[in-house]
Amino acid sequence: MATVLSVSGSPSASSRTGRLLRHLDQRLIAHGHEVIPLDVRTLPAEALLGADLRHPAVAAATGLFARVDGVVVGTPVYKAAYSGVLKAFLDLLPQYALAGKTVLPLATGGTAAHVLAIDYALRPVLTSMGADHIVQGWFTLDKDITVHEDGSLTVAPAAAEALGQAVDRFSAALGPTPLLAAAS
């Protein structure tokens, strides 16, 4: 069983991005992986923006990278780039924090004009951090994600299928899980 860190780079508590990640976490759990959720917005702003690596919450969050086999990074796209809160967090990590890791980049946004943000804004940063393997990411339009009053989430069928395939490729890249290995 691989351990996966699922990082939401959304600054909003009611974010579609964050809710989508938690939804996808369940698919990874069903694949037999342990998932550790991390919402960057919950880190103390002063410590995050002040790059206070000694702050207990920041130290705990950055320390998670040493424990995991894979990382899912999700972000809303603003002005053709990933979120500032995600940028501030990634800047706190050691240069090669993703060395030996498999990474799945995901993004959400209001228009398909931002679809290239994964490849032209986020992927280069993840590569520079030493990621061993960056699985083909996926961009989901906000209109394809519906958050209901009870907090449940519905993803439009075509988007759900594409996201499922991206998560399945990521899971496969992490290697066989005990459940899948036993079935073979």
C-alpha positions as CSV (number, residue, x, y, z in Angstrom):
1,M,0.0,0.0,0.0
2,A,1.4,3.4,-1.0
3,T,0.9,6.5,1.1
4,V,-0.4,9.5,-0.8
5,L,-0.3,13.1,0.2
6,S,-3.3,15.0,-1.3
7,V,-2.5,18.7,-1.3
8,S,-5.3,21.3,-1.9
9,G,-3.8,24.6,-2.9
10,S,-7.1,26.4,-2.8
11,P,-7.4,29.5,-0.5
12,S,-11.1,29.0,0.0
13,A,-12.9,26.8,2.5
14,S,-15.8,26.2,0.2
15,S,-13.5,25.5,-2.8
16,R,-14.6,23.1,-5.5
17,T,-10.9,22.2,-5.9
18,G,-10.6,21.0,-2.3
19,R,-13.9,19.1,-2.4
20,L,-12.9,17.5,-5.6
21,L,-9.6,16.3,-4.1
22,R,-11.3,14.8,-1.1
23,H,-13.7,13.1,-3.5
24,L,-10.8,11.7,-5.4
25,D,-9.1,10.6,-2.2
26,Q,-11.9,8.1,-1.8
27,R,-11.0,6.5,-5.1
28,L,-7.3,6.2,-4.0
29,I,-8.4,4.6,-0.7
30,A,-10.6,2.2,-2.7
31,H,-7.4,1.3,-4.6
32,G,-5.8,0.3,-1.2
33,H,-3.7,3.4,-0.7
34,E,-3.4,5.4,2.5
35,V,-4.3,9.1,1.9
36,I,-3.2,12.0,4.0
37,P,-5.2,15.2,3.1
38,L,-3.5,18.6,3.4
39,D,-5.4,21.8,2.9
40,V,-2.7,24.5,2.6
41,R,-5.2,27.2,3.5
42,T,-5.3,25.8,7.0
43,L,-1.7,26.7,7.7
44,P,-1.2,29.9,9.7
45,A,-0.9,32.7,7.1
46,E,1.8,34.6,9.0
47,A,4.0,31.5,9.3
48,L,3.3,30.5,5.6
49,L,3.9,33.9,4.1
50,G,6.8,34.6,6.5
51,A,8.4,31.2,5.6
52,D,8.6,30.3,9.2
53,L,9.8,26.7,8.9
54,R,10.0,26.4,12.7
55,H,6.3,26.9,13.2
56,P,4.9,23.6,14.3
57,A,2.1,23.5,11.7
58,V,4.4,24.4,8.8
59,A,7.1,21.9,10.0
60,A,4.4,19.2,10.2
61,A,3.1,19.9,6.8
62,T,6.4,20.1,5.1
63,G,7.5,17.0,7.0
64,L,4.7,15.0,5.4
65,F,6.6,14.8,2.1
66,A,9.3,12.6,3.5
67,R,6.6,10.0,4.6
68,V,4.8,9.6,1.3
69,D,5.2,7.7,-1.9
70,G,3.0,9.9,-4.0
71,V,1.6,13.4,-4.1
72,V,-1.7,14.7,-5.6
73,V,-1.5,18.5,-6.1
74,G,-4.7,20.3,-6.8
75,T,-5.2,24.0,-7.4
76,P,-7.7,26.4,-8.8
77,V,-6.3,28.4,-11.7
78,Y,-6.2,32.1,-11.4
79,K,-4.9,34.2,-14.3
80,A,-3.4,31.2,-16.0
81,A,-1.4,30.1,-13.0
82,Y,-1.8,27.9,-9.9
83,S,-2.8,29.6,-6.6
84,G,-0.6,31.9,-4.6
85,V,-1.2,30.0,-1.4
86,L,0.1,26.8,-3.2
87,K,3.1,28.8,-4.5
88,A,3.9,30.1,-1.0
89,F,3.8,26.5,0.3
90,L,5.8,24.9,-2.4
91,D,8.5,27.6,-1.8
92,L,8.9,26.3,1.7
93,L,9.7,22.8,0.7
94,P,13.3,21.6,0.2
95,Q,14.5,21.8,-3.4
96,Y,14.1,18.1,-4.0
97,A,11.1,17.4,-1.8
98,L,9.5,15.4,-4.6
99,A,12.5,13.2,-5.3
100,G,11.4,9.6,-5.4
101,K,7.7,10.6,-5.6
102,T,5.0,10.0,-8.2
103,V,2.9,13.2,-8.7
104,L,-0.5,13.8,-10.1
105,P,-1.3,17.5,-10.8
106,L,-4.9,18.5,-11.0
107,A,-6.5,21.9,-11.6
108,T,-9.9,23.5,-11.7
109,G,-11.0,26.7,-13.4
110,G,-13.8,28.7,-14.9
111,T,-12.8,28.5,-18.5
112,A,-11.0,26.0,-20.8
113,A,-8.6,28.9,-21.6
114,H,-6.7,27.9,-18.4
115,V,-6.3,24.2,-19.4
116,L,-2.6,24.6,-20.2
117,A,-1.8,26.0,-16.7
118,I,-1.0,22.4,-15.5
119,D,1.7,21.9,-18.2
120,Y,3.1,25.4,-18.4
121,A,2.8,26.7,-14.8
122,L,2.6,23.7,-12.4
123,R,4.5,20.9,-14.1
124,P,7.8,22.9,-14.4
125,V,7.7,23.6,-10.7
126,L,7.0,20.0,-9.8
127,T,9.8,18.8,-12.1
128,S,12.3,21.3,-10.6
129,M,11.4,19.7,-7.2
130,G,12.7,16.4,-8.4
131,A,9.5,14.4,-9.0
132,D,10.4,11.0,-10.3
133,H,7.2,10.6,-12.4
134,I,4.6,13.2,-13.1
135,V,1.4,11.5,-14.3
136,Q,-0.6,13.2,-17.0
137,G,-2.7,15.7,-15.0
138,W,-6.2,16.8,-15.6
139,F,-8.1,20.2,-15.7
140,T,-11.7,20.2,-14.7
141,L,-14.1,23.1,-15.4
142,D,-15.9,24.6,-12.4
143,K,-19.2,24.1,-14.1
144,D,-18.6,20.3,-14.1
145,I,-18.3,20.2,-10.3
146,T,-21.5,20.6,-8.3
147,V,-21.4,20.9,-4.5
148,H,-24.7,20.2,-2.9
149,E,-26.2,21.7,0.2
150,D,-25.3,18.6,2.2
151,G,-21.6,18.9,1.2
152,S,-21.8,16.0,-1.3
153,L,-20.2,16.4,-4.7
154,T,-21.3,15.5,-8.2
155,V,-19.0,15.6,-11.1
156,A,-20.3,15.7,-14.7
157,P,-20.1,12.3,-16.3
158,A,-17.4,13.1,-18.9
159,A,-15.3,14.9,-16.3
160,A,-15.8,12.1,-13.8
161,E,-14.6,9.5,-16.3
162,A,-11.5,11.5,-17.2
163,L,-10.6,12.2,-13.6
164,G,-11.1,8.5,-12.7
165,Q,-8.7,7.6,-15.5
166,A,-6.1,10.1,-14.2
167,V,-6.4,8.8,-10.7
168,D,-6.2,5.2,-11.9
169,R,-3.0,6.0,-13.9
170,F,-1.6,7.6,-10.8
171,S,-2.5,4.6,-8.7
172,A,-0.9,2.3,-11.2
173,A,2.3,4.4,-11.3
174,L,2.6,4.0,-7.5
175,G,2.9,0.3,-8.0
176,P,0.7,-2.7,-7.0
177,T,-1.2,-2.5,-3.8
178,P,-1.7,-5.5,-1.6
179,L,-5.4,-5.8,-2.8
180,L,-4.4,-5.7,-6.5
181,A,-1.3,-7.9,-6.0
182,A,-3.4,-10.6,-4.3
183,A,-5.9,-10.5,-7.2
184,S,-3.1,-11.1,-9.8
